[in-house]
Amino acid sequence: MRKSLGAIAALAALTLPALAHAQVGGSTVDAADTGDTAWILISSALVLMMAAPGLTLFYGGLVRAKGFLAVLVQVGAIAAVASLLWVMVGYTLAFGTVTNGWLGAGNAWMLLDLGNVRPNTAIPESAFALFQMCFALITPALMVGAWVDRARFGWVVAFCALWSLIVYAPVAHWIWGGGWLATRLGTMDFAGGIVVHTTAGVSALVVALLLGKRMGFPKTLMLPHSPALTMAGAALLWVGWFGFNGGSALAANDDAAAAIINTHVAACVAALVWILIERFAVGKCTSVGFATGAIAGLATVTPAAGYIAPGAAMVFGVAAAVVCYPMILLVKQRLEIDDSLDVFAVHGVGGMIGSVLLAVFISPALGGTGYAEGMGLARQLFAQIAGVGVVAAWSAIATVIAGLMVSMVVPIRVSEDEEREGLDITSHGERAWEFD
């Protein structure tokens, strides 16, 4: 039987000290739970798998053949630089000692002064830092889909490095690190609907506006060169999301299992509803539609995965399809914004609607874990809407500043000739596919 948030907090207060300390030779030492630690290490590997190979294949299959390799290199380079920055300063900005609620203190720069056990968990702080590093590396990588075919590689890496420090790390602290959105407003985000998907989705839309359209957009059809690779990438993302959401319980327990069940259910429903909509809209159920629908469902359930019942997860899946599908049409056809691979419409919008729906379906009457002490439907709904609004606004403003600052040193866009030839050969001197 799943517990309410209040019961979980009370139980944690009683049991975690016992889990985190063991008597050795008459003295007390920190000791992590080996089962929980193993689960977090496995979850970290699953989240890394989401970035490479999952995201690279999902995005790579959606672009034209002449830009496939560039997508893979961009995601890989972003993951590498974000990981290094996380070790150096990102972790302490997000999860260092809480001082003013805006940024963590500098006690853990270069991952120094990590505790044997992360407070309020039964896992080593090093395992916690590793798990959170995988979130920090995949979040900026999600934005690659907004600028395929036209962004300069040097600008991409520099921008994402700066973005990870001025957007991702502060927002992670505000909600997950004991910051002001969580402690003062009560904003909740189980696994990243706000911290990951809202930040990346809104920033992706802003970058698409800064860059401008691809040559020929929207009149020229830019069809995916390999829907098969996209399906393979979506499958890897789907499996990896079990670690993304299940690992966010930070323990191998009922909360992790419930989060995984909800994750899978939402993806199943969203994928099926998406291709049903396609069947009526275009006459065919496509593989790209199935994959996109699944990802939309996964993004939408992420903020609430550990707080809701499986029946509610089905509602989240339906909402993902019926909202994200028309949002793609709105952004690309009506507004003519070239968010090339629909990062905002799928990840951004999915994460935002899931974060707001959380306030309703966390109710015990609907099978949820229950509201925190002093919270109710109205207050939680306000906290979720305010959290989404604040993070979306900060992401947009900071992205404009960071993008323009970097463009003063490295041009943001390749030349028309380079875009026409394809970034594989012009940026990296290679082609993804060579046929004799």
C-alpha positions, 0 to 999 in steps of 0.5 A: 500500500502506497503511503501519503507524503506526510506518512512518508516524511514521518517514516523517513524521519524515524528510519533514515538515521537508522539506515544511514548509521551503523555501530562499528567498534562502539562508534557510529559511522555513516553507512549507505543501504547497498540495495538502494545504492545499487538501484541508483547506480543502475538508474544512472546508467539507464539515464545515460543510455537515454542520451546516448544512444537513445536521444541520438538515434531518436533525433538522428533518424528524424533529420535528413541523412546529411545531418545525421552525424552532426546530431550524434556529435552535438549530443555527445559533446553536450553530454561531455561538457555538461558532465565536466561542469557538473563535477566542477561547479554545477552540483554545488550550485544545485545541491550544495548547502542551502543558504538563500534558496536561490543557489547552493553554497560552494561547499561541494565544488569539484565534488569535494566534501561529499557526505558518506550518505546524502541527507534524507536518503540512504545512498552515498552522496557520490551516487546521488551526485552521479544520478543527478549528473545524468539529468544535467547532461541530458537536459541541454541535449534535448534542445538539439532537436530545435536547431538541427541543420543550421546551428554552428557546432562551436556555438552549440557546445558553448551555449549549452555549457553556459545554459547548464550553469545559468538555467539548469543548475539554479532551477534544480536548486529551486525545486530539488535542492531545498530552494525557494520554489519548493520550500516557500511555494510548495512546488513539486516535481518528482522527476523533471517535468519542470526542471528538465522538460520545461527548461529545455522545451522553452529554451529550445523554442527561444533558440529556434526563434533566434536562429530563424528557419531552415532554408525552404521551411515550411514549404520544402518537405524535410522528411526523416531519413530513417524512421527505423532509427527513430523507433529504435531511439524511442525504444531506448528512451522508453526503457531508460525512462524507467531509471529516469523516473524510477530512480528519482525515488532515490530508493529501491522501494514501492515508490520506485516501482509505482513510478515505473508502472505509471511511466510505462502506462502513460507512454502506452496510452499516449502512443496509441492515442497519438496514432489514433489521431493520425489515423483520422488526420492523415489516414495512416498510423506512422512509426514516427507518430507512435514514437513521438506519442510515446515520448510525449507521454513519458515527458508528461507523466514525469513530474507526477510519476511517483505521486499518482495512481496508474489510472491517473497515469492513463489520463496523463497519457491521453492529455499528452497526445491530445495536447502535444499533437495539435501544439506541433501543428500550431508551432510549425504551421500556424506560427511557422517557428522552426522548432525542427524536431518539436522539442517545445511541443513535445517535451516543453508542453508535455512537462508543463501540462503534467506538472499542472495535472499533478496538483489534481491527481495527487489527491488521495481521492484519486489514488494519489499519495496526498498533499503535503501538510498545509496544502490542498488542491487550490494551493497546490495548483497555484504552486504548480502553475507559479512554478511552471511560469517562473521557470519558463520565464527564467528559461526564456530570458536566460536563453536569450542572454546566453545565446546572444552572448555566445554569438558575439564570440562564435556565430550562431548559424552556419552559412547557406552553403554549409547548410545546403551541403549538410553539417556532417561534411561541413562541420565534421568532415565526415558523412554518416553513410558512405555508399560505393 
